Amino acid sequence: QVHLRESGGGSVEAGGSLKLSCTTSPYIFNICEMAWYREAPGKERERIALFEKDGTTTYSDSVKGRFTISEDNANNTLYLQMNSLRIEDAAGYYCGALGRWTCPGGWGQGTQVTVSS
């Protein structure tokens, strides 16, 4: 199974910034397209950012203009830079490897983000 590990979550004041990281194996990082998801209590898991192998990035309307997804190929790490955080951004954030073609797919354990007023 795919192993992914998120880190960087924590508590931040509204308007502040936070940067999440997701690490995996070189093979998985190379073969899989990667994405960030979040899940708030009582809500469905939502894909908020996608990084395709060709470098194309897409964002959900809820985070567009505030969050940035990026990859560090040398360190097999996916990042999510979160700026202008809002109270409604509070959620568990998950790194996902999209299961398609040769990528088996998988999820990390999640990292919690709390935003206070």
MOGIWO-V491867 format. One record per run of one state. SS is the DSSP state (2 for helix, 1 for strand, 0 for the rest). FROM is the first residue (numbers start at 1). TO is the last residue. If there is no record, write none. Layout:
# MOGIWO-V491867
SS:FROM:TO / SS:FROM:TO
This chain:
# MOGIWO-V491867
0:1:4 / 1:5:7 / 0:8:9 / 1:10:13 / 0:14:17 / 1:18:23 / 0:24:25 / 2:26:31 / 0:32:33 / 1:34:39 / 0:40:45 / 1:46:51 / 0:52:56 / 1:57:59 / 0:60:66 / 1:67:72 / 2:73:75 / 0:76:76 / 1:77:82 / 0:83:86 / 2:87:89 / 0:90:90 / 1:91:97 / 0:98:99 / 1:100:100 / 0:101:102 / 1:103:103 / 0:104:105 / 1:106:107 / 0:108:110 / 1:111:116 / 0:117:117
